[in-house]
């Protein structure tokens, strides 16, 4: 029997809109209580961090806290709910808790405003930024005075780009010392909606690996679409399946909640971990990551400049971070060229501010 967690658009547990025959909903109060306990555990990991000069994983720190405070250890259904909260944490980093650095996991700058969904995708943004820009694809040879490297961190880690001269050891080490996460989505489109009007449909299990959740796109877009989210090792395991097998597996999870669920009329499966143009989705802090890794990663090499989410000052792992890091790299490149060549009228690499972007593109954003 599968237990369910249903959340509203603020991430709070909400009551069901219909009865489940085989799946049962986790009591709302239990979700709240376990969530509060999870927060207490994470707060106590700060003391563990202070006691360990050497970095350890978040998973190890949680184990230490539970050994010291057995009253925080959960049993039965409460334990499964706790694993679901760990699952959601792992999804944030796109990595398993035993890979995430305790030293830095809570040090990032989180943007205000909550989550938003780009209803039309990022195509309007790309088109606005690409306006009046000479873009060429699949060209092998270019001669230029400077270059900005913005490929995903997974590509750099795989050494798929041959630099001549070779990158210095300190730059290679910085690339190796940063983790690259993996999070995949299996989107299912149905002919009609048969689920409640909540943001997330979660399933709990004895381990975080076996937990999961569906993102309800119908709430934001009006289309009868559910998206199953998988991260870390689970995301890589999903990529070993064919699209058909992955969709079938996800439907098995869905039918544990809704036994009479109809079959999807269409499905899409992402494969960021093995996509040759990405080899992962976004960066995260590995256990033992040097404190200066981001400074070294973003540092220019003569006429080479580095952009992308992995070199963002405050917002790694986000679209905003990728955008701001790209602007920063462009400004540094412009400064380099101006100092080298002097003012040139044709050289106008103006930064595009958020206000300008919003004026150019009427973005449709849903807050779910």
C-alpha positions in Angstrom: 0.0 0.0 0.0 1.4 3.4 -1.0 1.2 6.4 1.3 0.7 9.8 -0.3 1.7 13.4 0.5 -0.3 16.1 -1.2 1.1 19.6 -1.1 -0.3 23.0 -2.0 1.5 25.8 -3.9 3.4 26.8 -0.7 4.6 23.3 -0.1 2.2 22.7 2.8 0.4 19.4 3.2 -3.2 19.6 2.1 -6.3 17.4 2.4 -7.3 15.2 -0.6 -10.0 16.1 -3.0 -11.1 12.5 -3.4 -10.8 9.2 -1.6 -8.1 6.7 -2.5 -9.0 3.1 -2.6 -5.6 1.4 -2.5 -3.3 4.3 -1.7 -3.7 6.1 1.6 -2.9 9.7 2.4 -0.4 10.5 5.1 -2.2 12.4 7.9 -1.6 16.1 7.5 -0.5 16.6 11.1 2.1 13.8 10.7 3.7 15.5 7.7 3.9 18.8 9.6 5.4 17.2 12.7 8.0 15.2 10.7 8.8 18.3 8.7 9.5 20.2 11.9 11.7 17.3 13.1 13.6 17.3 9.9 14.3 21.1 10.3 15.6 20.4 13.9 17.9 17.7 12.6 19.3 20.0 9.9 19.8 22.8 12.5 21.8 20.4 14.7 24.0 19.4 11.8 25.6 22.9 12.2 27.2 21.8 15.5 28.4 18.6 13.8 30.0 20.8 11.1 31.7 23.0 13.7 33.2 19.9 15.3 34.6 18.4 12.1 37.5 20.3 10.6 37.3 17.9 7.7 34.2 18.0 5.6 31.7 15.2 5.7 28.4 14.5 3.8 25.0 15.7 4.8 24.0 12.1 5.2 26.8 11.4 7.6 25.9 14.5 9.7 22.3 13.4 9.9 23.4 10.0 11.2 25.5 11.7 13.9 22.6 13.9 15.0 20.3 10.9 15.2 22.8 8.9 17.3 23.1 11.8 19.7 19.4 12.6 19.8 17.5 9.3 19.4 14.3 11.1 20.3 14.5 12.6 16.8 14.6 9.2 15.1 11.4 8.3 13.3 9.7 4.9 13.0 7.1 3.4 10.8 5.2 5.8 8.6 6.9 8.8 10.2 10.3 7.3 9.1 9.0 7.1 5.5 7.8 10.7 5.6 11.3 11.7 6.8 12.8 9.9 3.8 10.5 11.9 1.6 11.8 15.1 3.0 15.4 13.9 2.4 14.3 13.0 -1.2 13.1 16.6 -1.7 16.4 17.9 -0.4 18.3 15.7 -2.8 16.2 16.9 -5.6 17.3 20.5 -4.8 20.9 19.6 -5.3 20.2 16.9 -8.0 22.5 14.6 -5.9 22.2 12.0 -3.1 22.7 13.2 0.5 25.8 11.1 0.8 27.5 13.2 -1.9 26.5 16.7 -0.7 28.9 18.8 1.3 27.9 19.5 4.9 30.3 22.5 5.0 28.5 24.4 2.3 25.0 22.9 1.7 23.2 25.8 3.3 25.5 28.6 2.3 24.0 29.5 -1.1 22.0 32.6 -1.6 18.4 31.6 -2.3 16.4 34.0 -4.5 13.2 35.4 -3.0 9.8 35.1 -4.7 9.3 31.3 -4.6 9.2 29.0 -7.6 7.9 30.1 -11.0 7.1 28.1 -14.1 7.9 29.5 -17.5 4.7 28.5 -19.3 6.1 29.1 -22.7 9.5 27.7 -21.8 12.7 29.7 -22.2 12.3 30.2 -25.9 11.1 33.9 -25.6 14.1 34.7 -23.4 16.5 33.1 -25.9 15.0 34.9 -28.8 15.2 38.2 -27.0 18.8 37.7 -26.1 19.7 36.5 -29.6 18.2 39.4 -31.4 20.7 41.1 -33.7 23.4 38.6 -32.6 25.4 36.6 -35.2 24.9 33.0 -34.1 26.5 30.1 -36.0 26.1 26.4 -35.1 28.4 23.5 -36.0 31.2 25.7 -37.2 34.6 24.2 -36.5 37.0 27.1 -37.0 36.7 30.7 -35.7 39.4 33.3 -35.3 38.8 35.7 -32.5 40.6 38.0 -30.0 38.8 36.5 -27.0 36.3 33.7 -26.2 33.8 33.1 -23.4 33.4 29.4 -22.4 29.8 28.7 -21.1 29.5 25.0 -21.7 28.0 22.9 -18.9 30.3 21.8 -16.1 29.7 18.2 -17.1 31.3 18.9 -20.5 34.4 20.4 -18.8 34.7 17.6 -16.3 34.6 15.0 -19.2 37.5 16.8 -21.0 35.5 16.9 -24.2 37.1 20.3 -25.2 40.7 20.3 -26.2 42.4 23.5 -25.0 45.7 24.6 -26.6 47.7 25.4 -24.7 46.3 23.1 -22.0 44.4 24.5 -19.0 46.7 25.0 -16.0 46.6 22.4 -13.2 44.7 24.8 -10.8 41.9 25.3 -13.4 41.7 21.5 -14.0 41.5 20.9 -10.3 38.7 23.4 -9.9 36.7 21.7 -12.6 37.3 18.3 -10.9 36.5 19.5 -7.4 33.0 20.6 -8.3 30.1 18.1 -8.5 27.6 17.9 -11.3 24.1 16.7 -10.4 21.5 14.9 -12.4 17.8 15.3 -12.3 15.4 14.0 -14.9 11.8 14.4 -15.7 9.3 12.0 -17.2 6.3 14.0 -18.4 3.0 12.2 -18.9 0.2 13.8 -20.9 -3.4 12.4 -20.4 -6.7 13.0 -22.1 -8.2 14.3 -18.9 -7.3 15.1 -15.3 -8.0 12.5 -12.6 -5.9 13.9 -9.8 -6.5 16.6 -7.2 -5.6 20.3 -7.8 -2.4 20.4 -5.7 1.1 21.3 -6.7 2.9 18.1 -5.8 1.8 14.4 -5.5 4.3 12.7 -3.3 4.9 9.0 -2.4 6.8 7.9 0.7 9.0 4.9 1.1 11.5 3.3 3.5 14.4 5.0 1.6 14.8 8.4 -0.1 15.8 6.5 -3.2 12.4 4.9 -3.4 10.4 8.1 -2.6 9.1 10.2 -5.4 6.8 13.0 -6.5 4.8 14.3 -9.4 4.6 17.9 -10.4 1.1 18.9 -11.4 1.4 21.0 -14.5 -2.3 21.2 -14.9 -2.5 23.6 -12.0 -0.1 26.1 -13.8 -0.9 25.5 -17.5 -4.3 24.0 -17.7 -3.0 21.0 -19.6 -3.5 17.5 -18.2 0.2 16.8 -17.5 2.0 15.2 -14.6 5.8 15.3 -14.4 7.7 12.6 -12.4 10.9 14.0 -10.9 14.0 11.8 -10.2 17.4 13.0 -9.0 20.8 11.7 -8.1 21.5 8.0 -8.6 17.9 7.3 -9.4 18.1 9.8 -12.3 21.0 7.8 -13.8 19.2 4.5 -13.3 16.1 5.9 -15.1 18.4 6.7 -18.1 19.3 3.0 -18.4 15.7 2.4 -19.4 14.1 3.0 -22.8 11.6 5.8 -23.0 8.7 3.3 -23.1 10.1 1.4 -20.0 10.6 4.6 -18.1 7.1 5.8 -18.8 5.8 2.3 -17.8 7.7 2.5 -14.5 6.3 5.9 -13.7 2.8 4.8 -14.5 3.2 1.9 -12.0 4.0 4.5 -9.3 1.1 6.6 -10.3 -1.4 3.7 -10.3 -0.3 2.9 -6.7 -1.9 6.3 -5.9 -4.7 6.2 -8.5 -5.5 2.6 -9.4 -7.9 3.7 -12.1 -5.5 6.1 -13.7 -5.8 6.3 -17.5 -2.8 5.6 -19.8 -0.9 8.6 -21.0 -1.5 9.7 -24.6 2.0 11.1 -24.8 5.2 11.0 -22.8 8.6 12.6 -22.8 11.7 11.5 -21.0 14.8 13.7 -20.3 18.3 12.2 -20.1 20.5 15.0 -18.8 23.1 12.7 -17.4 24.0 11.1 -20.8 23.0 14.0 -23.1 26.3 14.6 -25.0 25.7 18.4 -24.8 25.3 18.5 -21.1 26.4 15.3 -19.2 24.5 16.4 -16.1 22.1 19.2 -15.2 23.8 21.7 -12.8 26.6 21.9 -10.3 26.6 21.2 -6.5 29.3 21.2 -3.8 31.0 17.8 -3.4 32.3 16.7 0.0 35.7 18.2 0.6 35.3 20.9 -2.0 38.1 23.6 -1.6 36.7 26.9 -0.4 38.2 28.8 -3.4 36.9 26.4 -6.1 34.4 28.9 -7.6 37.0 31.7 -7.7 39.3 29.5 -9.6 36.6 28.2 -11.9 35.5 31.7 -12.9 39.0 33.2 -13.2 39.9 34.1 -16.8 42.9 32.7 -18.6 44.3 35.5 -20.7 41.7 36.0 -23.4 39.5 33.1 -22.2 36.6 33.9 -19.9 34.3 31.5 -18.2 30.5 31.8 -17.7 27.6 29.5 -16.8 25.7 28.6 -13.6 28.7 26.8 -12.1 30.7 30.1 -11.9 27.9 32.2 -10.5 28.8 34.3 -7.5 25.7 33.5 -5.5 23.2 31.4 -7.5 24.8 28.2 -8.7 22.5 25.6 -10.1 19.9 28.2 -11.4 18.9 29.9 -14.6 19.4 33.2 -12.9 22.9 32.2 -11.9 23.7 31.1 -15.5 22.4 34.4 -16.9 24.2 36.7 -14.4 27.5 34.8 -14.7 27.2 35.1 -18.5 26.7 38.9 -18.2 29.7 39.1 -15.8 31.9 37.1 -18.2 30.8 39.4 -21.1 31.6 42.5 -19.1 35.1 41.2 -18.2 35.7 40.2 -21.8 34.7 43.7 -23.0 37.0 45.3 -20.5 39.9 43.1 -21.6 39.3 43.9 -25.3 39.0 47.7 -24.6 42.2 47.7 -22.6 44.0 45.7 -25.3 42.6 47.4 -28.4 41.2 50.7 -27.2 37.7 52.0 -27.7 36.1 50.6 -30.9 32.7 51.9 -32.0 31.6 48.5 -33.1 32.4 47.0 -29.8 29.3 47.5 -27.7 28.7 44.5 -25.4 25.9 46.1 -23.4 24.6 44.2 -20.4 20.9 43.3 -20.7 19.2 44.1 -17.4 16.1 42.4 -16.2 14.1 45.5 -16.8 15.2 45.6 -20.4 14.4 41.9 -20.9 10.9 42.2 -19.4 10.3 45.2 -21.8 11.4 43.1 -24.8 9.5 39.9 -23.9 6.1 39.6 -22.3 7.0 36.6 -20.2 4.2 34.4 -19.0 5.2 33.1 -15.5 3.0 30.9 -13.4 3.5 30.7 -9.6 1.8 27.3 -9.6 
